[in-house]
Amino acid sequence: MLTLLWTDIAMLGLVIGVIVAIWRSSKKEHLRRPWAKVFNNRVGVVSLTVVLVFLLIGVLDSVRLQHHDPLPNGDRNEHAQTLSVLDIILTPLRLQVEKTYSQPFASTAYSKEMSVDKAGVSRWTYPRLLYGGAHLQNPESDKQADILSKLSKGLAQGVAAWCVLIFIVWLLIKNLFNSQSKGVSTSLLTLLVIFCVVGMAASLAPYYHILGTDKVGEDVLYQALKSIRTGLVIGGLTTIVMLPIAISLGLMAGFFRGWIDDVIQYVYTTLSSIPGVLLIAAAILMAQVYMANNPELFTTVEERADMRLLLLCLILGITSWTGLCRLLRAETLKIREMDYVVAARALGVGRFQLLKRHVLPNVMHLVMITIALDFSGLVLAEAVLSYINIGVDPSTYSWGNMINTSRLEMAREPIVWWSLTAAFVFMFSLVLAANLFADVVRDAFDPRYIK
């Protein structure tokens, strides 16, 4: 049975909207040319491939099904759980929960405990993990060879899966290979690297905690992968909320001028004068009070956390449109005085037709670069807001919550460093890929850019 939360519906709707936009763009020559430049740029293709892999993980985490977990004796659990497709794929990581902290690839716990050996003698030792390295009789001597063996096996599986993908793509669209596009070869090589990494991780994950475990023994790699959806929801939905407000008000202020421009300037100047963190904190606290006073509206903790995530996206969207609006207003003031706009106005073209056909297409390069940069900024903003406890719900997987939890871990002796490192690496990869892709798109769509 398919079960969707509000953010799941929004996430899937966003993906469908992107697919429709790509299909419509492919039918217009003035849009195909700049996109062809993007796809022939190696940096743009590599960064786009990485972003699409993150997006695929987010989509898999947004499709929820009723699932029965397997029991240790091989039977199925009678009570069905609502799990995402990603949860089902990552079942070993989800179910293999240790007692507490353990280092990456460790076979023993991170802290010593008092235990009794077979002879009945109490010893202060590092206890063996329940799952990490449990298949090894002598981890100290066998672990290195076992890891290398599983890495080789995973690498071979990744290359084999990549070859199968190449064959399927070749059968479906042979002309793609006949064109010998530089972007196609770059994308395939990037996918080869990704397939190899995924293959090695899939080979190791059932036997080791690749990125260690946290305080309650949960796998850190599982947490980092689950946090991808939260980052994409924050960046994508907030951008969708912000764009219509910024584009409509920015174009109106720059094109109509007069009292319309004065009112719009007053609104975004006033909103910009309010500290963003305080405004977001006030809105989130009011939402928390409302949800606490109306518990009957939320049947599960998951629905409550999802509603808080959705409200956070709306609040961030309402408070983050001012920068793009100001930028579009300034650009529209210049474009409305261009010769082709003046000529169209003299020929009797209506104002809204002028905005749609002449002004909007010439500011879209600014919109695109702002979307990508704001997306990166919003992913980072979620981490900051969760760090000060006004972001997503503590029960929601997010990089911000991982960093917030790592505050106390960094004060331990010895330091628990892997949770913070995992959140940083995943967040850095997504933000860097988005920024590099935005830079390539800006160069391709900016009519004044000459290389």
Helices and strands as residue ranges (DSSP letters): E 2-3, H 6-25, H 29-39, H 42-60, E 64-67, E 81-84, H 85-89, H 91-95, E 113-116, E 122-125, H 139-172, H 174-178, H 182-204, H 220-256, H 258-273, H 276-293, G 295-297, H 301-319, H 322-335, H 339-346, H 351-354, I 355-359, G 360-362, H 364-387, H 399-409, H 418-445
